[in-house]
Amino acid sequence: MKPPVTQLAIDPTHTFAVQWQVHQKPVTMQYSDKEQLHYIANELDRIGGSKEGLVVVINCLAHFVSSPIRFYIRRLRTIRESVLRLMKRNPLAKVFIKSGNTGYLYTHGSDWLSLQLDTVMRAMFFGLPVTILDAWQMTSCHYEPHYLHPGPIIIKNEVDLMLSFICPK
C-alpha cells in the first residue's frame, strides 16, 4: 500500500487545520504516485488571499542533497517568488523556512553538502519577511545521536520554536 503524499489533520475545537505534503519524491522512496506530487511553489500559489492565521512552513533541503546545486537554486528561486506572491495576497501570513538537519550520513549525501545547501537557502530568503527555523543549530549541538530524521525531543524543540513566533504569549 502506498502512503499518501498529502495528509490533513483538523482540530475543530481550536479551529485549525494542518496539511502536510511531500515536495518531491525522495531519492530513497521506492513508492509514490507521481501524479500526487506537487511543487511547493505551485501549492503556495494555490493559497488564496486574506486568510487570517495562515502559517506556512517550508522544508526543502534533505532530498535535494543528491541534486546539482544549480537545480536546487532554481527550485529555491521559484519558491522565493511564490512566497513573495503569497505575502502580497496575505500580508498577515507567517512563513517559516526550516533549515536542514545535521546527520546526513548516507552514501549519496553528507553534512558538508547539506551545509552548502543550507547556506544557499538562507541567502535566497534573506531580506524577506520570513522566519528561518534553525534546525541546523539544534541538531548539531544536541546530545541526541545525529540522524537525518531527529528524535522526538528535537522535533518538540522545533515546534516550540515555531510556536514562539506564532503565539508569543
C-alpha positions as CSV (number, residue, x, y, z in Angstrom):
1,M,0.0,0.0,0.0
2,K,1.3,3.4,-0.9
3,P,1.3,6.1,1.8
4,P,-0.5,9.3,1.0
5,V,1.8,12.2,-0.1
6,T,-0.7,14.7,1.4
7,Q,-2.0,14.4,5.0
8,L,-4.6,16.6,6.7
9,A,-5.3,17.0,10.4
10,I,-8.2,19.1,11.6
11,D,-8.9,20.3,15.1
12,P,-12.5,21.7,15.1
13,T,-12.3,22.6,18.8
14,H,-9.4,25.1,18.3
15,T,-10.4,25.8,14.7
16,F,-7.2,25.0,12.9
17,A,-6.1,22.6,10.3
18,V,-2.6,21.2,9.4
19,Q,-1.8,20.0,6.0
20,W,1.5,18.2,5.3
21,Q,2.7,17.0,1.9
22,V,5.9,15.8,0.4
23,H,7.6,18.2,-2.0
24,Q,9.2,15.7,-4.4
25,K,9.9,12.0,-4.5
26,P,12.8,11.3,-2.1
27,V,15.7,9.5,-3.6
28,T,15.2,6.5,-1.3
29,M,11.4,6.3,-1.7
30,Q,10.5,3.4,-3.9
31,Y,6.8,4.0,-3.8
32,S,4.7,7.1,-4.7
33,D,2.2,8.2,-7.1
34,K,4.0,10.9,-9.1
35,E,0.7,12.4,-10.1
36,Q,0.1,13.3,-6.4
37,L,3.4,15.1,-6.0
38,H,3.2,18.9,-6.3
39,Y,5.9,21.6,-6.4
40,I,6.0,23.8,-3.3
41,A,5.7,27.0,-5.5
42,N,2.5,25.7,-7.1
43,E,1.0,24.8,-3.8
44,L,1.8,28.3,-2.4
45,D,0.2,29.9,-5.5
46,R,-3.0,27.9,-4.8
47,I,-3.5,29.6,-1.4
48,G,-6.0,32.4,-1.8
49,G,-5.9,35.8,-0.2
50,S,-6.7,37.2,3.2
51,K,-6.7,34.1,5.3
52,E,-6.2,35.2,8.9
53,G,-3.9,33.0,10.9
54,L,-2.3,31.4,7.8
55,V,1.0,29.7,8.7
56,V,3.2,28.1,6.1
57,V,6.3,26.0,6.9
58,I,8.6,25.1,4.1
59,N,11.3,22.4,4.4
60,C,13.2,21.8,1.3
61,L,16.7,20.6,1.9
62,A,17.4,16.9,2.6
63,H,16.0,15.4,-0.5
64,F,17.9,17.9,-2.7
65,V,21.3,16.9,-1.5
66,S,21.7,14.5,-4.4
67,S,20.7,17.1,-6.9
68,P,23.1,19.5,-8.7
69,I,23.4,22.9,-6.9
70,R,22.0,24.8,-9.9
71,F,18.9,22.7,-9.8
72,Y,18.4,23.5,-6.1
73,I,19.0,27.2,-6.7
74,R,16.4,27.2,-9.5
75,R,13.9,25.4,-7.2
76,L,14.5,27.9,-4.4
77,R,14.2,30.9,-6.7
78,T,10.8,29.6,-7.8
79,I,9.7,29.1,-4.2
80,R,11.0,32.5,-3.2
81,E,8.9,34.2,-6.0
82,S,5.8,32.3,-4.9
83,V,6.4,33.3,-1.2
84,L,6.5,36.9,-2.4
85,R,3.2,36.5,-4.2
86,L,1.7,34.8,-1.2
87,M,2.8,37.7,1.1
88,K,1.3,40.1,-1.4
89,R,-2.1,38.2,-1.2
90,N,-1.8,37.5,2.5
91,P,0.2,40.2,4.3
92,L,-0.6,38.7,7.7
93,A,0.6,35.2,6.7
94,K,3.5,33.8,8.7
95,V,6.0,32.0,6.5
96,F,8.7,29.8,8.1
97,I,11.6,28.2,6.3
98,K,13.0,25.2,8.2
99,S,16.7,24.8,7.8
100,G,18.3,21.4,7.3
101,N,19.2,18.9,10.0
102,T,22.7,17.5,10.6
103,G,23.0,13.8,10.5
104,Y,23.1,13.2,6.7
105,L,25.2,10.0,6.9
106,Y,24.1,8.3,3.6
107,T,26.2,7.3,0.7
108,H,24.6,9.9,-1.6
109,G,24.9,12.9,0.7
110,S,26.7,14.4,3.7
111,D,26.5,17.1,6.3
112,W,29.1,19.1,4.2
113,L,26.7,19.0,1.2
114,S,23.7,19.8,3.4
115,L,25.6,22.8,4.9
116,Q,26.2,24.1,1.4
117,L,22.5,23.9,0.6
118,D,21.5,25.4,3.9
119,T,23.8,28.4,3.2
120,V,22.2,28.8,-0.2
121,M,18.7,28.6,1.3
122,R,19.5,31.2,3.9
123,A,20.9,33.6,1.2
124,M,17.9,33.0,-1.0
125,F,15.4,34.0,1.6
126,F,17.5,36.8,3.2
127,G,15.6,40.1,3.4
128,L,12.2,38.5,3.0
129,P,9.6,38.7,5.8
130,V,10.0,35.0,6.7
131,T,11.4,33.3,9.7
132,I,14.2,30.8,9.5
133,L,13.7,27.9,11.9
134,D,17.3,27.0,12.7
135,A,17.1,23.2,12.9
136,W,20.8,23.1,11.9
137,Q,22.0,24.6,15.1
138,M,19.5,22.5,17.1
139,T,20.6,19.2,15.7
140,S,24.4,20.0,15.5
141,C,24.5,20.9,19.2
142,H,22.2,18.3,20.7
143,Y,23.2,15.3,22.8
144,E,20.9,13.1,20.7
145,P,22.5,11.0,18.0
146,H,22.8,12.8,14.7
147,Y,20.2,11.3,12.4
148,L,18.7,12.8,9.3
149,H,15.3,12.4,11.0
150,P,15.9,13.7,14.5
151,G,14.3,12.3,17.7
152,P,11.2,13.4,19.5
153,I,13.0,15.9,21.8
154,I,14.4,17.8,18.8
155,I,11.0,17.8,17.0
156,K,9.4,19.2,20.2
157,N,12.1,21.9,20.3
158,E,11.5,22.8,16.6
159,V,7.7,23.0,17.2
160,D,8.2,25.1,20.4
161,L,10.5,27.5,18.5
162,M,7.9,27.9,15.7
163,L,5.1,28.4,18.2
164,S,7.1,31.1,20.0
165,F,6.8,33.1,16.7
166,I,3.2,32.3,16.1
167,C,1.8,32.9,19.5
168,P,4.4,34.5,21.7
169,K,2.1,34.9,24.7
